[in-house]
C-alpha cells in the first residue's frame, strides 16, 4: 500500500485502543431507500456490518464506537445514493470498495496505532459514492467533550 499526501495519521495522544475492543453489538445493518440513515455516537460495531443506500444516503460514524472484535468488515453498497463512513483516527483501515459509474474516496485508508481496531471496507458504488474519512473522537475516554484547544 502506498502512502498518499494529506492522509491523517494516528495521533500520539489517542486514547488506548484496547478500550475500544469488546461489547455486544445490537445493530448489523443500515438501510436507506429513498431516504436517509445514520449510526453514530456510542455503539458497538459488529464483526460484520452491512450498509445499503439506494437513492438515499447513509452516515456511518465509528469515532465514538467500540468494536465487538479486533477486526470489522463493513460491506457498503451505494446505488444512486451516497455513503459517508467516518473511522477513528487510530484505526487501521483498508478500503477495497470500487465504483461503477460512481466513485469511492479512499481518504481514510491507512495504518493504525498498535492494538487499534482493523476496519476493512468492501463494496461498490453504482452511480453513487462512498467516502471514507478519518476524524478524532468527539468524546474523550472519560466521556467528556474534547477541549476546543
C-alpha angles and dihedrals in degrees: 000000000000125000118246124209115252096027115143113240126203113275124235090233095056116131114263108279095219088074089062097059118085141042139102116280120224099184131055102164143048115191127183119177114171087340144047142279135185139186118191144130121052110350137131115252111217123225088259125028128178125205121185124182118182114176086337143074139255130197111197112184120183099170095107096028129107121220125234090215136015091255126049130183117207112198105202124188121177116179110181085332139089139245131194114196116188116194129192114267093237097051125106105238130193119183116201099161121118139198130239106193082335138075144248121203109209094189095126095051119116149086124315140210119284110278094012121133119276114225121194115191117198131169145079141278111211110190085334141077143252119196121192116192140164127232137165119257115273092220130044122236087267090058095253127129112256116257114263091237 
